Amino acid sequence: MATDAATPVAASRPDILRSLGVALPRTIEEVLALAKAGRVGFSLLPIDSLMHFYGLCCSLGEEPCQNDEKVISEVVGVQVLKLFKSLADELDAGFYEKNPFKVFEEMTQRDEIAYCPFAYGYSNYARTGYASKVLHFHDLVSLNGTPMISTLGGAGLAVSSQSKHIPVGMDYARFVASPEIQATLYVENGGQPGHLGAWEDEQVNAYTADYFKNTLPTLERAYLRPRYDGHLYFQDHAGDIVVDYLRQGGDEIAVLEKMNKMYRESLLNREDNG
């Protein structure tokens, strides 16, 4: 049962943006300009880089992994890699070692990074008293005049068929996932609910600086990553190929072909299992 929902969203330090005399970015071009000033950060770990790659592909009009031969068309893939690298090149190399919550720690503990264009959201950072500074969260910026798309995440509860207490486990899962608990006890204790009603609840938004209301549009249009048996192999390793390119550059077609080869290998498991 779904108990948690997340997708990469934008985060900002409004106080830093005000001190710089800069408005909240609305387009990818404005993000790049702010990055050139050293004020942007986001996770460049392999798994996050792959999720950003997926999102950028969708934002340019093509979902990845729709063809059994290639992850994405060369036309879109090359555009995505070049755009992604243009952003990554402006970031401090330390972001290759930071996951999303470490990015948010960087934003709240120091006063350098004013904006994160995409990172899996943690509503805790929008709550007064959680960190030394409160972050505000936003929908993604526009790319070619259209709001960008990110890659859906989240978590849930399941009860093992091997459990000796299946009825109790099921009762607990239903309790945690229920609309009332999701909008009260769950979120009040730091949870990020998976129930839509909680995301729309006025009280929930009141003590999270409108985190849920502001990022719900991003969540609703997010890309659901492939679910075939074998995709986790690709997900666990393809990000390394993307990160190698971001760090070292190279021929984009060759990078895509490395990804395609790994993708085709991952599909073999699906075929082996019928």
C-alpha positions as CSV (number, residue, x, y, z in Angstrom):
1,M,0.0,0.0,0.0
2,A,1.3,3.4,-1.0
3,T,2.4,5.4,2.1
4,D,4.9,7.9,0.7
5,A,5.1,9.8,-2.6
6,A,8.1,11.8,-3.9
7,T,9.5,13.1,-7.1
8,P,12.3,15.6,-7.9
9,V,11.1,19.1,-7.3
10,A,12.8,22.5,-7.0
11,A,14.0,24.0,-3.7
12,S,15.1,27.5,-2.8
13,R,16.5,29.7,-0.1
14,P,14.3,32.8,-0.7
15,D,16.5,34.9,1.6
16,I,19.6,34.3,-0.5
17,L,17.7,35.0,-3.7
18,R,16.4,38.3,-2.2
19,S,19.9,39.3,-1.1
20,L,21.2,38.7,-4.7
21,G,18.3,40.6,-6.2
22,V,17.4,37.6,-8.2
23,A,13.9,36.2,-8.8
24,L,13.0,32.6,-8.4
25,P,14.0,30.9,-11.7
26,R,11.2,30.1,-14.1
27,T,13.1,28.7,-17.0
28,I,16.0,26.4,-17.6
29,E,18.0,29.3,-19.0
30,E,17.5,31.2,-15.7
31,V,18.7,28.2,-13.8
32,L,21.8,28.0,-15.9
33,A,22.5,31.7,-15.4
34,L,22.2,31.2,-11.6
35,A,24.4,28.1,-11.8
36,K,27.1,30.2,-13.5
37,A,27.1,32.5,-10.5
38,G,27.8,29.5,-8.3
39,R,24.4,29.5,-6.6
40,V,22.9,26.2,-7.8
41,G,23.3,22.6,-6.5
42,F,21.8,19.2,-7.1
43,S,22.7,15.6,-6.7
44,L,25.0,14.1,-9.3
45,L,25.2,10.6,-7.8
46,P,24.7,7.9,-10.4
47,I,21.1,7.0,-9.5
48,D,20.0,10.6,-9.3
49,S,21.8,11.5,-12.5
50,L,19.9,8.6,-14.3
51,M,16.6,9.9,-12.8
52,H,17.4,13.4,-14.1
53,F,18.3,11.9,-17.5
54,Y,14.9,10.2,-17.6
55,G,13.1,13.4,-16.6
56,L,15.0,15.5,-19.2
57,C,14.1,13.0,-21.9
58,C,10.4,13.3,-21.0
59,S,10.7,17.1,-20.8
60,L,11.9,17.1,-24.4
61,G,8.9,15.0,-25.5
62,E,10.1,11.4,-25.4
63,E,9.7,8.8,-22.7
64,P,12.7,6.5,-22.3
65,C,12.7,2.7,-22.6
66,Q,9.8,2.6,-25.1
67,N,11.9,0.6,-27.7
68,D,13.6,-2.7,-27.1
69,E,16.7,-1.6,-29.0
70,K,17.5,1.8,-27.4
71,V,16.8,3.8,-24.3
72,I,16.0,6.9,-26.2
73,S,16.3,8.2,-29.8
74,E,19.7,9.7,-30.7
75,V,18.1,13.1,-31.5
76,V,16.6,13.5,-28.0
77,G,19.4,11.6,-26.2
78,V,22.1,13.9,-27.5
79,Q,20.1,17.0,-26.6
80,V,19.6,15.7,-23.1
81,L,23.2,14.8,-22.5
82,K,24.4,18.2,-23.8
83,L,21.9,20.1,-21.7
84,F,22.6,18.1,-18.6
85,K,26.3,18.6,-19.0
86,S,25.9,22.3,-19.4
87,L,24.3,22.4,-16.0
88,A,26.7,19.9,-14.3
89,D,29.7,21.8,-15.5
90,E,28.7,24.8,-13.5
91,L,28.3,22.9,-10.2
92,D,31.0,22.3,-7.5
93,A,32.5,18.9,-7.9
94,G,31.3,18.0,-4.4
95,F,27.8,17.5,-5.7
96,Y,29.0,14.2,-7.3
97,E,29.1,12.9,-3.7
98,K,25.8,14.3,-2.4
99,N,22.4,12.7,-2.5
100,P,19.3,14.9,-2.3
101,F,19.1,15.3,1.5
102,K,22.8,16.2,1.6
103,V,22.1,18.8,-1.0
104,F,19.4,20.2,1.3
105,E,21.8,20.0,4.2
106,E,24.3,22.1,2.1
107,M,21.5,24.6,1.4
108,T,20.4,24.9,5.1
109,Q,23.8,24.8,6.8
110,R,25.6,27.3,4.6
111,D,24.6,30.4,2.7
112,E,26.0,29.7,-0.8
113,I,23.4,27.6,-2.7
114,A,20.2,29.5,-3.3
115,Y,18.5,27.0,-5.6
116,C,18.2,23.4,-6.4
117,P,16.4,22.7,-9.8
118,F,15.5,19.1,-9.1
119,A,15.9,16.7,-6.2
120,Y,13.6,14.2,-4.5
121,G,11.7,16.3,-2.1
122,Y,12.0,16.0,1.7
123,S,9.1,18.0,3.2
124,N,10.9,18.1,6.6
125,Y,13.2,20.8,5.2
126,A,10.1,23.0,4.7
127,R,9.2,22.7,8.4
128,T,10.2,25.4,10.9
129,G,12.7,24.0,13.4
130,Y,13.9,21.0,11.4
131,A,17.0,22.6,10.0
132,S,18.8,25.9,10.7
133,K,17.1,27.5,7.7
134,V,13.7,26.7,6.1
135,L,13.7,25.7,2.4
136,H,10.8,26.6,0.1
137,F,9.8,24.0,-2.5
138,H,8.4,24.6,-6.0
139,D,7.3,23.1,-9.3
140,L,10.0,22.6,-11.8
141,V,11.0,25.3,-14.3
142,S,10.0,25.4,-17.9
143,L,12.0,23.9,-20.8
144,N,11.1,25.1,-24.3
145,G,8.0,26.8,-22.8
146,T,6.6,23.7,-21.0
147,P,7.0,22.7,-17.3
148,M,9.6,20.0,-16.9
149,I,8.9,16.4,-16.0
150,S,10.6,14.5,-13.3
151,T,10.8,10.7,-12.4
152,L,8.3,9.4,-9.8
153,G,9.5,7.9,-6.5
154,G,7.9,6.9,-3.3
155,A,7.6,4.0,-0.8
156,G,4.9,1.7,0.6
157,L,4.1,-1.1,3.0
158,A,3.7,-4.7,2.2
159,V,3.0,-7.8,4.3
160,S,5.0,-10.9,3.6
161,S,3.1,-14.0,2.8
162,Q,5.5,-15.8,5.1
163,S,4.4,-13.7,8.1
164,K,2.9,-15.4,11.1
165,H,0.7,-12.4,11.7
166,I,-0.8,-11.5,8.4
167,P,-4.1,-10.1,9.7
168,V,-2.3,-7.8,12.2
169,G,0.2,-6.7,9.5
170,M,-2.7,-5.9,7.1
171,D,-4.5,-3.9,9.8
172,Y,-1.4,-1.9,10.4
173,A,-0.8,-1.2,6.7
174,R,-4.4,-0.1,6.3
175,F,-4.0,2.1,9.4
176,V,-0.8,3.8,8.1
177,A,-2.3,4.3,4.5
178,S,-5.7,5.6,5.7
179,P,-6.7,9.1,4.7
180,E,-7.0,10.3,8.3
181,I,-3.7,9.0,9.5
182,Q,-1.8,10.1,6.4
183,A,-3.0,13.7,6.9
184,T,-2.4,13.8,10.7
185,L,-0.2,11.4,12.6
186,Y,1.9,10.3,9.7
187,V,2.8,13.8,8.4
188,E,2.9,15.3,11.9
189,N,5.8,12.9,12.7
190,G,7.8,13.7,9.7
191,G,6.3,11.4,7.1
192,Q,5.7,12.5,3.5
193,P,2.3,11.0,2.7
194,G,1.3,9.0,-0.3
195,H,-2.4,9.9,0.0
196,L,-3.6,12.7,-2.3
197,G,-6.0,14.1,0.4
198,A,-3.0,14.8,2.6
199,W,-1.2,16.7,-0.1
200,E,-4.3,18.9,-0.5
201,D,-5.0,19.4,3.2
202,E,-4.7,23.0,4.3
203,Q,-3.4,22.2,7.8
204,V,-0.7,19.9,6.4
205,N,0.4,22.7,4.0
206,A,0.2,25.3,6.8
207,Y,3.2,23.8,8.7
208,T,5.2,22.9,5.6
209,A,5.3,26.3,3.9
210,D,2.9,24.9,1.3
211,Y,5.4,22.2,0.3
212,F,2.7,19.8,-0.8
213,K,0.4,22.3,-2.6
214,N,3.4,23.8,-4.5
215,T,4.9,20.5,-5.7
216,L,1.7,18.5,-6.4
217,P,1.6,19.6,-10.0
218,T,5.2,18.2,-10.4
219,L,4.1,14.9,-8.8
220,E,1.0,14.5,-10.9
221,R,2.8,14.8,-14.2
222,A,5.9,12.7,-13.1
223,Y,7.2,9.9,-15.3
224,L,6.6,6.3,-14.0
225,R,9.9,4.6,-14.6
226,P,9.9,1.1,-16.4
227,R,8.7,-1.8,-14.3
228,Y,9.8,-4.8,-16.3
229,D,11.7,-7.6,-14.6
230,G,15.3,-6.6,-15.1
231,H,15.1,-2.9,-15.1
232,L,16.6,-2.6,-11.7
233,Y,19.9,-4.0,-13.2
234,F,19.8,-1.1,-15.7
235,Q,18.8,1.4,-13.0
236,D,21.7,0.3,-10.7
237,H,24.4,0.7,-13.4
238,A,23.4,3.0,-16.2
239,G,23.8,6.1,-14.0
240,D,27.6,5.4,-13.9
241,I,27.7,5.9,-17.7
242,V,25.9,9.2,-17.4
243,V,28.1,10.4,-14.6
244,D,31.3,9.4,-16.5
245,Y,30.1,11.6,-19.4
246,L,29.2,14.5,-17.1
247,R,32.6,14.4,-15.5
248,Q,34.8,13.7,-18.6
249,G,32.7,14.6,-21.6
250,G,33.0,12.6,-24.8
251,D,31.0,11.6,-27.8
252,E,27.2,11.6,-26.9
253,I,26.4,8.9,-29.5
254,A,29.0,6.6,-27.9
255,V,27.5,7.3,-24.5
256,L,24.0,6.5,-25.7
257,E,25.2,3.2,-27.3
258,K,26.8,2.2,-24.0
259,M,23.5,2.8,-22.3
260,N,21.6,0.9,-25.1
261,K,23.9,-2.1,-24.7
262,M,23.2,-2.3,-21.0
263,Y,19.5,-1.7,-21.6
264,R,19.3,-4.6,-24.0
265,E,21.1,-6.8,-21.5
266,S,18.6,-5.8,-18.9
267,L,15.7,-6.9,-21.2
268,L,17.1,-10.5,-21.3
269,N,15.9,-11.1,-17.8
270,R,12.4,-10.1,-18.8
271,E,12.5,-12.5,-21.7
272,D,13.9,-15.3,-19.6
273,N,11.0,-14.9,-17.3
274,G,8.4,-15.1,-20.1
